[in-house]
């Protein structure tokens, strides 16, 4: 599985650095380093949707406060 977090200026202002840090911790804590690839990308063209995260090309809007919920519902069950 590949998770890609937008690090463009709009998403950066909305907390993409925090989203990345939290995802790194959750991936490590769940021993998913061999199953989940975490990457960054510049603008995805969806600036109005907050921090844009794609999971295998499916787009999600993730806020620093919703990272754990996103991980538990969209990453863990599919990893």
C-alpha positions as CSV (number, residue, x, y, z in Angstrom):
1,X,0.0,0.0,0.0
2,X,1.2,3.5,-0.8
3,X,0.2,6.5,1.2
4,X,1.2,9.9,-0.3
5,X,0.8,13.1,1.6
6,X,0.7,16.4,-0.1
7,X,3.4,18.8,1.1
8,X,2.4,21.7,-1.1
9,X,2.0,25.1,0.5
10,X,-1.7,24.9,1.2
11,X,-1.5,21.5,2.8
12,X,1.7,22.5,4.6
13,X,-0.1,25.4,6.2
14,X,-3.0,23.0,7.2
15,X,-0.6,20.6,9.0
16,X,0.9,18.1,6.5
17,X,4.1,17.9,8.5
18,X,2.1,16.7,11.6
19,X,0.1,14.3,9.5
20,X,3.3,12.8,8.1
21,X,4.9,12.5,11.6
22,X,1.8,10.8,13.0
23,X,1.5,8.4,10.1
24,X,5.2,7.5,10.5
25,X,4.6,6.7,14.2
26,X,1.4,4.7,13.5
27,X,3.1,2.7,10.7
28,X,6.0,1.8,13.0
29,X,3.8,1.1,16.0
30,X,1.8,-1.4,14.0
31,X,4.9,-3.0,12.4
32,X,3.6,-2.1,8.9
33,X,6.9,-0.7,7.5
34,X,7.1,-3.6,5.0
35,X,3.5,-3.2,3.9
36,X,2.9,0.6,3.9
37,X,5.1,3.0,1.9
38,X,4.8,6.6,3.0
39,X,5.7,9.3,0.5
40,X,5.3,13.0,-0.1
41,X,4.2,14.9,-3.1
42,X,3.7,18.5,-4.1
43,X,0.3,19.9,-4.9
44,X,-2.4,17.5,-5.9
45,X,-4.8,20.2,-7.1
46,X,-7.2,19.6,-4.3
47,X,-6.2,22.5,-2.0
48,X,-9.7,23.1,-0.7
49,X,-9.8,19.6,0.8
50,X,-7.2,20.2,3.5
51,X,-4.2,17.9,3.9
52,X,-4.6,15.6,0.9
53,X,-3.6,12.0,1.4
54,X,-3.9,9.4,-1.2
55,X,-4.0,5.7,-0.5
56,X,-3.2,3.8,-3.7
57,X,-4.6,6.7,-5.7
58,X,-7.8,7.2,-3.6
59,X,-7.9,10.7,-2.2
60,X,-8.7,11.5,1.4
61,X,-8.8,14.8,3.3
62,X,-6.9,14.3,6.6
63,X,-6.5,16.9,9.4
64,X,-3.8,16.5,12.1
65,X,-6.7,15.8,14.5
66,X,-8.1,12.9,12.4
67,X,-4.9,11.0,11.4
68,X,-5.5,8.2,13.9
69,X,-9.1,7.7,12.8
70,X,-8.0,7.7,9.1
71,X,-5.3,5.2,9.9
72,X,-7.6,2.9,11.8
73,X,-10.4,3.0,9.2
74,X,-8.5,3.3,5.9
75,X,-5.1,1.8,6.4
76,X,-5.1,-0.9,9.1
77,X,-8.0,-2.9,7.6
78,X,-6.4,-2.9,4.1
79,X,-2.7,-3.5,5.1
